[in-house]
Amino acid sequence: MKKLGSSHIKDVMENGTREVIRGSKKEVRHTSTNTKLRIKSMFNLMLDEAVGLKLVTSNVARSFDVKDMRKEADYQKKK
C-alpha cells in the first residue's frame, strides 16, 4: 500500500480487462466507464481504511478526479 501511487490506480482503471468465456470461445473485454468508477471507489475505500489504520499517510486515490468519466457514464445511461 505504501508504494501505491495515483498512476497505478489510473493504469488499472484505463488498462483493465476481463476474460469472458462462452463455450470454447474466450473474449477479452475492456472495462466500461461504470466499472472504472467502481474501481476508483474501491481504491478510495481501501485507502481510507489504510489511513485510518495508519498504514499510509494519505489517500492517493483522492488526489485525482474522474469528472469526465462520470459525464460519459451519465451519457451512456441516457441512451
C-alpha positions as CSV (number, residue, x, y, z in Angstrom):
1,M,0.0,0.0,0.0
2,K,2.8,2.4,0.8
3,K,4.2,2.1,-2.8
4,L,0.8,2.6,-4.4
5,G,0.6,5.8,-6.4
6,S,-2.2,7.5,-8.3
7,S,-0.5,6.5,-11.6
8,H,-1.0,2.8,-10.6
9,I,-4.7,3.4,-9.9
10,K,-5.2,5.2,-13.2
11,D,-3.4,2.4,-15.0
12,V,-5.7,-0.2,-13.5
13,M,-8.7,1.9,-14.5
14,E,-7.6,2.5,-18.1
15,N,-5.9,-0.8,-19.0
16,G,-8.0,-3.2,-17.0
17,T,-9.6,-6.1,-18.9
18,R,-11.6,-9.2,-18.1
19,E,-11.9,-12.5,-19.9
20,V,-15.3,-13.8,-20.9
21,I,-15.6,-17.5,-21.7
22,R,-18.6,-18.7,-23.7
23,G,-18.3,-22.3,-24.6
24,S,-14.9,-22.8,-26.3
25,K,-14.6,-19.0,-27.2
26,K,-12.5,-16.7,-25.0
27,E,-13.1,-13.0,-25.3
28,V,-11.1,-10.2,-23.7
29,R,-13.2,-7.1,-22.8
30,H,-12.0,-3.7,-21.6
31,T,-13.6,-2.1,-18.6
32,S,-16.7,0.0,-19.0
33,T,-16.9,3.6,-17.7
34,N,-19.1,2.4,-14.8
35,T,-16.6,-0.3,-13.9
36,K,-13.8,2.3,-13.9
37,L,-15.7,4.4,-11.5
38,R,-16.3,1.4,-9.2
39,I,-12.6,0.6,-9.3
40,K,-11.8,4.2,-8.2
41,S,-14.4,3.9,-5.4
42,M,-12.9,0.7,-4.2
43,F,-9.4,2.2,-4.0
44,N,-10.9,5.2,-2.2
45,L,-12.5,3.0,0.4
46,M,-9.4,0.7,0.8
47,L,-7.0,3.6,1.2
48,D,-9.4,5.5,3.6
49,E,-9.2,2.4,5.8
50,A,-5.4,2.2,5.4
51,V,-5.1,5.9,6.5
52,G,-7.4,5.1,9.5
53,L,-5.1,2.2,10.5
54,K,-2.0,4.5,10.0
55,L,-0.6,2.2,7.3
56,V,-0.3,5.1,4.9
57,T,-0.2,8.9,5.5
58,S,-2.6,9.9,2.7
59,N,-5.2,8.5,0.3
60,V,-3.6,8.8,-3.2
61,A,-6.9,7.7,-4.8
62,R,-8.4,11.0,-3.7
63,S,-5.6,13.0,-5.4
64,F,-7.4,13.0,-8.8
65,D,-10.9,13.3,-10.0
66,V,-12.9,11.4,-12.7
67,K,-15.4,14.1,-13.7
68,D,-15.1,13.3,-17.4
69,M,-15.8,9.6,-16.8
70,R,-18.9,10.5,-14.7
71,K,-20.2,12.6,-17.6
72,E,-19.6,9.8,-20.0
73,A,-21.3,7.3,-17.7
74,D,-24.4,9.5,-17.3
75,Y,-24.5,9.9,-21.1
76,Q,-24.4,6.2,-21.6
77,K,-27.3,5.7,-19.1
78,K,-29.5,8.1,-21.1
79,K,-29.0,6.1,-24.4
